[in-house]
Amino acid sequence: MADILVMKTKGKSAPAVDKGKPEPEKLLKGKYATKTWNHFTGEDDRLYCGIWESTPGKVNVDYKEWEFCHFIEGKAILTNDKGKSWTLKKGDGFIIPAGFKGTWETVKKVRKHYVILMPKA
């Protein structure tokens, strides 16, 4: 029987943090920096689960993968390439489908749980 996995960002059981910044051509506004604590990788390196956070800013996005998100804190506005937008905040859960193109704007520092499924090679 397998054990459950508890996701933490501090303490002995927390994985290493991966810090990131968008490619300059994708940054539209702000300083936008991210931190990722990937807690699990599986399904032939196609499934990723963990905690992610970002500082305020706006970036272009082009999703090749499916992603489930649950906001622990913060506020963001996702806008698709047709101009439709969704304001998401603490407590919201949502799915970003593969093929989503548009912008991600972190309005107030976001921290979220994520589950990502990458496409088959």
ZADO-1210 file (C-alpha; in nm, 4 decimals, padded with zeros to 6 digits):
<atoms>
<atom x="00.0000" y="00.0000" z="00.0000" code="MET" pos="1"/>
<atom x="00.1300" y="00.3465" z="-00.0878" code="ALA" pos="2"/>
<atom x="00.1548" y="00.6355" z="00.1564" code="ASP" pos="3"/>
<atom x="-00.0212" y="00.9670" z="00.1043" code="ILE" pos="4"/>
<atom x="00.1831" y="01.2698" z="00.0080" code="LEU" pos="5"/>
<atom x="00.1535" y="01.5883" z="00.2156" code="VAL" pos="6"/>
<atom x="00.2501" y="01.9033" z="00.0250" code="MET" pos="7"/>
<atom x="00.4607" y="02.1505" z="00.2246" code="LYS" pos="8"/>
<atom x="00.6926" y="02.4315" z="00.1234" code="THR" pos="9"/>
<atom x="00.8904" y="02.4430" z="00.4514" code="LYS" pos="10"/>
<atom x="01.0479" y="02.1834" z="00.6738" code="GLY" pos="11"/>
<atom x="01.2107" y="01.8439" z="00.6223" code="LYS" pos="12"/>
<atom x="00.9528" y="01.7045" z="00.3807" code="SER" pos="13"/>
<atom x="00.9489" y="02.0082" z="00.1497" code="ALA" pos="14"/>
<atom x="01.1140" y="01.9565" z="-00.1894" code="PRO" pos="15"/>
<atom x="01.3711" y="02.1979" z="-00.3299" code="ALA" pos="16"/>
<atom x="01.2250" y="02.5227" z="-00.4589" code="VAL" pos="17"/>
<atom x="01.2660" y="02.6044" z="-00.8277" code="ASP" pos="18"/>
<atom x="01.2673" y="02.9798" z="-00.8931" code="LYS" pos="19"/>
<atom x="01.1762" y="03.1153" z="-01.2330" code="GLY" pos="20"/>
<atom x="01.1078" y="03.4177" z="-01.4481" code="LYS" pos="21"/>
<atom x="00.9299" y="03.4312" z="-01.7834" code="PRO" pos="22"/>
<atom x="01.1171" y="03.4709" z="-02.1087" code="GLU" pos="23"/>
<atom x="01.1491" y="03.8469" z="-02.1735" code="PRO" pos="24"/>
<atom x="00.9226" y="03.8343" z="-02.4812" code="GLU" pos="25"/>
<atom x="00.6393" y="03.6814" z="-02.2721" code="LYS" pos="26"/>
<atom x="00.6511" y="03.9431" z="-01.9924" code="LEU" pos="27"/>
<atom x="00.3866" y="04.2110" z="-02.0489" code="LEU" pos="28"/>
<atom x="00.3779" y="04.3878" z="-01.7102" code="LYS" pos="29"/>
<atom x="00.5398" y="04.3796" z="-01.3650" code="GLY" pos="30"/>
<atom x="00.8349" y="04.1821" z="-01.2338" code="LYS" pos="31"/>
<atom x="00.6544" y="03.8423" z="-01.2288" code="TYR" pos="32"/>
<atom x="00.8740" y="03.5869" z="-01.0537" code="ALA" pos="33"/>
<atom x="00.7698" y="03.2322" z="-00.9674" code="THR" pos="34"/>
<atom x="00.8539" y="02.9580" z="-00.7191" code="LYS" pos="35"/>
<atom x="00.7638" y="02.5917" z="-00.7674" code="THR" pos="36"/>
<atom x="00.7745" y="02.3061" z="-00.5167" code="TRP" pos="37"/>
<atom x="00.7141" y="01.9925" z="-00.7250" code="ASN" pos="38"/>
<atom x="00.6041" y="01.7188" z="-00.4834" code="HIS" pos="39"/>
<atom x="00.5328" y="01.4372" z="-00.7270" code="PHE" pos="40"/>
<atom x="00.6258" y="01.3295" z="-01.0782" code="THR" pos="41"/>
<atom x="00.4709" y="01.0177" z="-01.2284" code="GLY" pos="42"/>
<atom x="00.3039" y="00.8516" z="-01.5252" code="GLU" pos="43"/>
<atom x="00.6268" y="00.8344" z="-01.7264" code="ASP" pos="44"/>
<atom x="00.7164" y="01.1958" z="-01.6354" code="ASP" pos="45"/>
<atom x="00.3854" y="01.3309" z="-01.7678" code="ARG" pos="46"/>
<atom x="00.2135" y="01.4058" z="-01.4348" code="LEU" pos="47"/>
<atom x="00.3342" y="01.6778" z="-01.1973" code="TYR" pos="48"/>
<atom x="00.1796" y="01.7861" z="-00.8667" code="CYS" pos="49"/>
<atom x="00.2871" y="02.0502" z="-00.6193" code="GLY" pos="50"/>
<atom x="00.2636" y="02.4095" z="-00.5058" code="ILE" pos="51"/>
<atom x="00.3391" y="02.7136" z="-00.7223" code="TRP" pos="52"/>
<atom x="00.3427" y="03.0842" z="-00.6498" code="GLU" pos="53"/>
<atom x="00.3968" y="03.4036" z="-00.8434" code="SER" pos="54"/>
<atom x="00.4438" y="03.7709" z="-00.7727" code="THR" pos="55"/>
<atom x="00.2277" y="04.0297" z="-00.9501" code="PRO" pos="56"/>
<atom x="00.2762" y="04.0699" z="-01.3232" code="GLY" pos="57"/>
<atom x="00.1273" y="03.9735" z="-01.6573" code="LYS" pos="58"/>
<atom x="00.2592" y="03.7176" z="-01.9075" code="VAL" pos="59"/>
<atom x="00.1562" y="03.5571" z="-02.2347" code="ASN" pos="60"/>
<atom x="00.0691" y="03.1864" z="-02.1969" code="VAL" pos="61"/>
<atom x="00.0314" y="02.8999" z="-02.4436" code="ASP" pos="62"/>
<atom x="-00.0682" y="02.5739" z="-02.2704" code="TYR" pos="63"/>
<atom x="00.0351" y="02.2462" z="-02.4327" code="LYS" pos="64"/>
<atom x="-00.0662" y="02.0583" z="-02.1138" code="GLU" pos="65"/>
<atom x="-00.3800" y="02.0199" z="-01.9016" code="TRP" pos="66"/>
<atom x="-00.3620" y="02.1832" z="-01.5581" code="GLU" pos="67"/>
<atom x="-00.5881" y="02.1700" z="-01.2539" code="PHE" pos="68"/>
<atom x="-00.5305" y="02.4599" z="-01.0108" code="CYS" pos="69"/>
<atom x="-00.6616" y="02.5389" z="-00.6641" code="HIS" pos="70"/>
<atom x="-00.5778" y="02.8839" z="-00.5246" code="PHE" pos="71"/>
<atom x="-00.4506" y="02.8802" z="-00.1663" code="ILE" pos="72"/>
<atom x="-00.4120" y="03.2580" z="-00.1730" code="GLU" pos="73"/>
<atom x="-00.4075" y="03.5502" z="-00.4125" code="GLY" pos="74"/>
<atom x="-00.5879" y="03.6750" z="-00.7196" code="LYS" pos="75"/>
<atom x="-00.5258" y="03.6374" z="-01.0942" code="ALA" pos="76"/>
<atom x="-00.7022" y="03.7188" z="-01.4179" code="ILE" pos="77"/>
<atom x="-00.6765" y="03.4724" z="-01.7064" code="LEU" pos="78"/>
<atom x="-00.7791" y="03.6050" z="-02.0471" code="THR" pos="79"/>
<atom x="-00.8031" y="03.3883" z="-02.3583" code="ASN" pos="80"/>
<atom x="-00.6923" y="03.4998" z="-02.7043" code="ASP" pos="81"/>
<atom x="-01.0552" y="03.5879" z="-02.7901" code="LYS" pos="82"/>
<atom x="-01.0740" y="03.8395" z="-02.5005" code="GLY" pos="83"/>
<atom x="-01.2857" y="03.6400" z="-02.2526" code="LYS" pos="84"/>
<atom x="-01.1486" y="03.6673" z="-01.8978" code="SER" pos="85"/>
<atom x="-01.1878" y="03.4884" z="-01.5639" code="TRP" pos="86"/>
<atom x="-01.1011" y="03.6442" z="-01.2278" code="THR" pos="87"/>
<atom x="-00.9782" y="03.3754" z="-00.9885" code="LEU" pos="88"/>
<atom x="-00.9130" y="03.4079" z="-00.6160" code="LYS" pos="89"/>
<atom x="-00.8390" y="03.2195" z="-00.2947" code="LYS" pos="90"/>
<atom x="-01.0521" y="02.9056" z="-00.2730" code="GLY" pos="91"/>
<atom x="-01.1192" y="02.8781" z="-00.6471" code="ASP" pos="92"/>
<atom x="-01.0423" y="02.5570" z="-00.8332" code="GLY" pos="93"/>
<atom x="-01.0297" y="02.5451" z="-01.2126" code="PHE" pos="94"/>
<atom x="-00.8908" y="02.3582" z="-01.5130" code="ILE" pos="95"/>
<atom x="-00.6839" y="02.5147" z="-01.7906" code="ILE" pos="96"/>
<atom x="-00.7191" y="02.2931" z="-02.0987" code="PRO" pos="97"/>
<atom x="-00.4388" y="02.2076" z="-02.3380" code="ALA" pos="98"/>
<atom x="-00.4561" y="02.4596" z="-02.6224" code="GLY" pos="99"/>
<atom x="-00.5424" y="02.7600" z="-02.4001" code="PHE" pos="100"/>
<atom x="-00.3698" y="03.0735" z="-02.5300" code="LYS" pos="101"/>
<atom x="-00.3870" y="03.4178" z="-02.3787" code="GLY" pos="102"/>
<atom x="-00.2543" y="03.5968" z="-02.0716" code="THR" pos="103"/>
<atom x="-00.2081" y="03.5209" z="-01.7021" code="TRP" pos="104"/>
<atom x="-00.2090" y="03.8308" z="-01.4804" code="GLU" pos="105"/>
<atom x="-00.1250" y="03.7882" z="-01.1134" code="THR" pos="106"/>
<atom x="-00.2975" y="04.0797" z="-00.9430" code="VAL" pos="107"/>
<atom x="-00.2201" y="03.9773" z="-00.5830" code="LYS" pos="108"/>
<atom x="00.0546" y="03.7211" z="-00.5014" code="LYS" pos="109"/>
<atom x="-00.0775" y="03.3769" z="-00.5977" code="VAL" pos="110"/>
<atom x="-00.0040" y="03.0487" z="-00.4252" code="ARG" pos="111"/>
<atom x="-00.1772" y="02.7432" z="-00.5693" code="LYS" pos="112"/>
<atom x="-00.1850" y="02.3668" z="-00.5739" code="HIS" pos="113"/>
<atom x="-00.1361" y="02.2319" z="-00.9241" code="TYR" pos="114"/>
<atom x="-00.1755" y="01.9042" z="-01.1082" code="VAL" pos="115"/>
<atom x="-00.0317" y="01.9065" z="-01.4614" code="ILE" pos="116"/>
<atom x="-00.0726" y="01.6378" z="-01.7261" code="LEU" pos="117"/>
<atom x="00.1697" y="01.6768" z="-02.0157" code="MET" pos="118"/>
<atom x="00.0784" y="01.5509" z="-02.3645" code="PRO" pos="119"/>
<atom x="00.1999" y="01.2100" z="-02.4795" code="LYS" pos="120"/>
<atom x="00.5266" y="01.2293" z="-02.6732" code="ALA" pos="121"/>
</atoms>
